[in-house]
Amino acid sequence: MDAKTREKLIGWAEKYNDMRYFTEDPIIFPRKFALKMEEGDATLRDVEIAAVFAAHLAWGRRALIVRDCERLFEEMDWRPEAYVMAGDWRNDGESLHRTVKWSEAARICRRLREWYSWHDSLEGLDRKEFRTTIFGSKEDPRAPDKKINLLRRWMVRDDGKVDLGVWKHSDRKTLVIPLDVHVHRWALELGLTARRQKDLNTALEITERLREVFPEDPCLGDFALFGYGVSGSDRQNCDA
């Protein structure tokens, strides 16, 4: 990586790791509960459940993601843990968000309830376990698991700016970049990868290149790539 690209990545990360660029972003929902947790009005499980669903719905137009997350949390009466543990979930074939139906949300609630019956937190789950145990997807060693890596970035990174840092036993060095179509395109343009496949190996390769710039915190580079995207287009209005 040349010095000019490195300098730009550092500058973009410093500028765009700022909540003012994420006021219309799904992170606002787990963030809301994290702030309430600090005040004693919410639990870690509230934050985790909000993060699970916000990450699960985080594809498409951001305005629609926010709209449909609001619909979901209104259905939960803004009490995610109580809703999940009560077991009385909306469970029908109507669309919650794009192809995600309310019945799919109910299945995630069921799996969360089963997990929380034996565990205090989701923090100990690795990507494979998140994929199969919480989201109910089949094992796929090539899948980039964007929503899981996004969720983990929110929960682990702890610089107090955008991400929440509520998982205290996880190391941000181990995080993997959430690979959406924009991150992939911008990483290609910047020469962080030459791989055309949007798979786990590509996500890992981009993460390793970002580690050259941000050795203690490679996913800080997600904000740098956001900044690169903003420099040429309005990412807030792009499909995720």
Contacts in CASP RR format, 6 or more apart in sequence:
PFRMAT RR
TARGET T0000
AUTHOR 0000-0000-0000
METHOD contacts of the structure
MODEL  1
MDAKTREKLIGWAEKYNDMRYFTEDPIIFPRKFALKMEEGDATLRDVEIA
AVFAAHLAWGRRALIVRDCERLFEEMDWRPEAYVMAGDWRNDGESLHRTV
KWSEAARICRRLREWYSWHDSLEGLDRKEFRTTIFGSKEDPRAPDKKINL
LRRWMVRDDGKVDLGVWKHSDRKTLVIPLDVHVHRWALELGLTARRQKDL
NTALEITERLREVFPEDPCLGDFALFGYGVSGSDRQNCDA
1 191 0 8 1.000
1 192 0 8 1.000
1 209 0 8 1.000
1 212 0 8 1.000
1 213 0 8 1.000
5 190 0 8 1.000
5 191 0 8 1.000
6 212 0 8 1.000
6 213 0 8 1.000
8 224 0 8 1.000
8 228 0 8 1.000
9 190 0 8 1.000
9 210 0 8 1.000
9 213 0 8 1.000
9 221 0 8 1.000
9 224 0 8 1.000
9 228 0 8 1.000
10 213 0 8 1.000
10 224 0 8 1.000
11 224 0 8 1.000
12 223 0 8 1.000
12 224 0 8 1.000
12 225 0 8 1.000
12 226 0 8 1.000
12 227 0 8 1.000
12 228 0 8 1.000
12 231 0 8 1.000
13 214 0 8 1.000
13 220 0 8 1.000
13 221 0 8 1.000
13 223 0 8 1.000
13 224 0 8 1.000
15 227 0 8 1.000
16 223 0 8 1.000
16 224 0 8 1.000
16 226 0 8 1.000
16 227 0 8 1.000
16 230 0 8 1.000
17 159 0 8 1.000
17 161 0 8 1.000
17 162 0 8 1.000
17 220 0 8 1.000
17 223 0 8 1.000
18 161 0 8 1.000
18 162 0 8 1.000
19 161 0 8 1.000
19 162 0 8 1.000
21 226 0 8 1.000
21 230 0 8 1.000
21 236 0 8 1.000
22 28 0 8 1.000
22 162 0 8 1.000
24 62 0 8 1.000
24 63 0 8 1.000
24 66 0 8 1.000
24 236 0 8 1.000
25 62 0 8 1.000
25 66 0 8 1.000
25 236 0 8 1.000
26 54 0 8 1.000
26 55 0 8 1.000
26 57 0 8 1.000
26 58 0 8 1.000
26 62 0 8 1.000
26 65 0 8 1.000
26 66 0 8 1.000
26 69 0 8 1.000
27 54 0 8 1.000
27 154 0 8 1.000
27 162 0 8 1.000
27 163 0 8 1.000
27 164 0 8 1.000
28 66 0 8 1.000
29 50 0 8 1.000
29 51 0 8 1.000
29 53 0 8 1.000
29 54 0 8 1.000
29 69 0 8 1.000
29 73 0 8 1.000
30 47 0 8 1.000
30 48 0 8 1.000
30 50 0 8 1.000
30 51 0 8 1.000
30 54 0 8 1.000
30 154 0 8 1.000
30 155 0 8 1.000
30 164 0 8 1.000
31 164 0 8 1.000
32 50 0 8 1.000
33 42 0 8 1.000
33 46 0 8 1.000
33 47 0 8 1.000
33 50 0 8 1.000
33 80 0 8 1.000
34 42 0 8 1.000
34 47 0 8 1.000
34 164 0 8 1.000
34 165 0 8 1.000
34 166 0 8 1.000
36 42 0 8 1.000
36 46 0 8 1.000
37 43 0 8 1.000
37 44 0 8 1.000
37 46 0 8 1.000
37 47 0 8 1.000
37 166 0 8 1.000
43 81 0 8 1.000
44 120 0 8 1.000
44 121 0 8 1.000
44 166 0 8 1.000
45 80 0 8 1.000
45 81 0 8 1.000
45 84 0 8 1.000
45 116 0 8 1.000
45 120 0 8 1.000
45 121 0 8 1.000
46 79 0 8 1.000
46 80 0 8 1.000
46 81 0 8 1.000
47 155 0 8 1.000
47 164 0 8 1.000
47 166 0 8 1.000
48 121 0 8 1.000
48 122 0 8 1.000
48 155 0 8 1.000
49 80 0 8 1.000
49 81 0 8 1.000
49 84 0 8 1.000
49 112 0 8 1.000
50 73 0 8 1.000
50 80 0 8 1.000
51 151 0 8 1.000
51 154 0 8 1.000
51 155 0 8 1.000
51 164 0 8 1.000
52 108 0 8 1.000
52 112 0 8 1.000
52 122 0 8 1.000
52 134 0 8 1.000
52 151 0 8 1.000
53 69 0 8 1.000
53 72 0 8 1.000
53 73 0 8 1.000
53 80 0 8 1.000
53 105 0 8 1.000
53 108 0 8 1.000
54 65 0 8 1.000
54 69 0 8 1.000
55 147 0 8 1.000
55 148 0 8 1.000
55 150 0 8 1.000
55 151 0 8 1.000
55 154 0 8 1.000
56 100 0 8 1.000
56 108 0 8 1.000
56 135 0 8 1.000
56 147 0 8 1.000
57 65 0 8 1.000
57 68 0 8 1.000
57 69 0 8 1.000
57 72 0 8 1.000
57 96 0 8 1.000
57 97 0 8 1.000
57 100 0 8 1.000
58 65 0 8 1.000
58 147 0 8 1.000
58 150 0 8 1.000
58 240 0 8 1.000
59 65 0 8 1.000
59 98 0 8 1.000
59 147 0 8 1.000
59 180 0 8 1.000
59 239 0 8 1.000
59 240 0 8 1.000
60 98 0 8 1.000
60 239 0 8 1.000
60 240 0 8 1.000
61 237 0 8 1.000
61 239 0 8 1.000
62 236 0 8 1.000
62 237 0 8 1.000
62 240 0 8 1.000
63 237 0 8 1.000
64 97 0 8 1.000
64 98 0 8 1.000
65 97 0 8 1.000
65 240 0 8 1.000
68 96 0 8 1.000
68 97 0 8 1.000
69 97 0 8 1.000
71 96 0 8 1.000
72 96 0 8 1.000
72 97 0 8 1.000
72 105 0 8 1.000
73 80 0 8 1.000
75 83 0 8 1.000
75 90 0 8 1.000
76 82 0 8 1.000
76 83 0 8 1.000
77 83 0 8 1.000
81 116 0 8 1.000
83 89 0 8 1.000
83 109 0 8 1.000
84 109 0 8 1.000
84 112 0 8 1.000
84 113 0 8 1.000
84 116 0 8 1.000
85 113 0 8 1.000
85 116 0 8 1.000
87 109 0 8 1.000
87 110 0 8 1.000
87 113 0 8 1.000
89 105 0 8 1.000
89 106 0 8 1.000
89 109 0 8 1.000
89 110 0 8 1.000
90 102 0 8 1.000
90 105 0 8 1.000
90 106 0 8 1.000
91 102 0 8 1.000
91 103 0 8 1.000
91 106 0 8 1.000
92 101 0 8 1.000
92 102 0 8 1.000
92 103 0 8 1.000
93 101 0 8 1.000
93 102 0 8 1.000
93 103 0 8 1.000
94 101 0 8 1.000
94 102 0 8 1.000
95 101 0 8 1.000
95 102 0 8 1.000
96 102 0 8 1.000
96 104 0 8 1.000
96 105 0 8 1.000
107 136 0 8 1.000
108 134 0 8 1.000
108 135 0 8 1.000
108 136 0 8 1.000
111 133 0 8 1.000
111 134 0 8 1.000
111 135 0 8 1.000
111 136 0 8 1.000
112 134 0 8 1.000
115 122 0 8 1.000
115 133 0 8 1.000
115 134 0 8 1.000
121 167 0 8 1.000
122 130 0 8 1.000
122 134 0 8 1.000
123 155 0 8 1.000
123 167 0 8 1.000
123 169 0 8 1.000
123 170 0 8 1.000
124 169 0 8 1.000
124 170 0 8 1.000
125 133 0 8 1.000
125 134 0 8 1.000
127 145 0 8 1.000
127 148 0 8 1.000
127 149 0 8 1.000
127 152 0 8 1.000
127 176 0 8 1.000
128 139 0 8 1.000
130 145 0 8 1.000
130 148 0 8 1.000
130 151 0 8 1.000
131 137 0 8 1.000
131 139 0 8 1.000
131 140 0 8 1.000
131 143 0 8 1.000
131 145 0 8 1.000
131 148 0 8 1.000
132 138 0 8 1.000
132 139 0 8 1.000
135 147 0 8 1.000
135 148 0 8 1.000
137 143 0 8 1.000
141 200 0 8 1.000
142 199 0 8 1.000
142 200 0 8 1.000
142 201 0 8 1.000
143 199 0 8 1.000
143 200 0 8 1.000
144 179 0 8 1.000
144 198 0 8 1.000
144 199 0 8 1.000
144 200 0 8 1.000
144 202 0 8 1.000
144 203 0 8 1.000
145 176 0 8 1.000
145 200 0 8 1.000
145 203 0 8 1.000
146 178 0 8 1.000
146 179 0 8 1.000
146 180 0 8 1.000
146 203 0 8 1.000
147 178 0 8 1.000
149 175 0 8 1.000
149 176 0 8 1.000
149 177 0 8 1.000
149 178 0 8 1.000
149 179 0 8 1.000
149 203 0 8 1.000
150 178 0 8 1.000
152 167 0 8 1.000
152 170 0 8 1.000
152 175 0 8 1.000
152 176 0 8 1.000
153 163 0 8 1.000
153 175 0 8 1.000
153 178 0 8 1.000
153 219 0 8 1.000
153 222 0 8 1.000
154 163 0 8 1.000
154 164 0 8 1.000
154 165 0 8 1.000
155 163 0 8 1.000
155 164 0 8 1.000
155 165 0 8 1.000
155 166 0 8 1.000
155 167 0 8 1.000
155 170 0 8 1.000
156 163 0 8 1.000
156 165 0 8 1.000
156 167 0 8 1.000
156 170 0 8 1.000
156 171 0 8 1.000
156 172 0 8 1.000
156 175 0 8 1.000
157 163 0 8 1.000
157 164 0 8 1.000
157 165 0 8 1.000
157 172 0 8 1.000
157 175 0 8 1.000
157 217 0 8 1.000
157 219 0 8 1.000
157 220 0 8 1.000
158 164 0 8 1.000
158 165 0 8 1.000
158 172 0 8 1.000
159 217 0 8 1.000
159 220 0 8 1.000
162 223 0 8 1.000
172 216 0 8 1.000
172 217 0 8 1.000
172 219 0 8 1.000
173 215 0 8 1.000
173 216 0 8 1.000
173 217 0 8 1.000
173 218 0 8 1.000
175 207 0 8 1.000
175 218 0 8 1.000
175 219 0 8 1.000
176 200 0 8 1.000
176 203 0 8 1.000
176 204 0 8 1.000
176 207 0 8 1.000
176 219 0 8 1.000
177 183 0 8 1.000
177 203 0 8 1.000
177 206 0 8 1.000
177 207 0 8 1.000
177 210 0 8 1.000
177 218 0 8 1.000
177 219 0 8 1.000
177 221 0 8 1.000
177 222 0 8 1.000
177 225 0 8 1.000
178 203 0 8 1.000
178 219 0 8 1.000
178 222 0 8 1.000
179 198 0 8 1.000
179 202 0 8 1.000
179 203 0 8 1.000
179 206 0 8 1.000
180 240 0 8 1.000
181 198 0 8 1.000
181 239 0 8 1.000
181 240 0 8 1.000
182 225 0 8 1.000
182 229 0 8 1.000
182 235 0 8 1.000
182 238 0 8 1.000
182 240 0 8 1.000
183 206 0 8 1.000
183 222 0 8 1.000
183 225 0 8 1.000
184 193 0 8 1.000
184 198 0 8 1.000
184 202 0 8 1.000
184 206 0 8 1.000
186 225 0 8 1.000
186 228 0 8 1.000
186 229 0 8 1.000
187 193 0 8 1.000
187 206 0 8 1.000
187 209 0 8 1.000
187 225 0 8 1.000
188 194 0 8 1.000
188 196 0 8 1.000
189 228 0 8 1.000
190 225 0 8 1.000
190 228 0 8 1.000
191 209 0 8 1.000
192 205 0 8 1.000
192 206 0 8 1.000
192 209 0 8 1.000
192 210 0 8 1.000
193 202 0 8 1.000
193 205 0 8 1.000
193 206 0 8 1.000
193 209 0 8 1.000
195 201 0 8 1.000
195 202 0 8 1.000
195 205 0 8 1.000
207 218 0 8 1.000
207 219 0 8 1.000
208 218 0 8 1.000
210 218 0 8 1.000
210 219 0 8 1.000
210 220 0 8 1.000
210 221 0 8 1.000
210 224 0 8 1.000
211 218 0 8 1.000
213 221 0 8 1.000
213 224 0 8 1.000
214 220 0 8 1.000
214 221 0 8 1.000
226 235 0 8 1.000
227 235 0 8 1.000
229 235 0 8 1.000
END
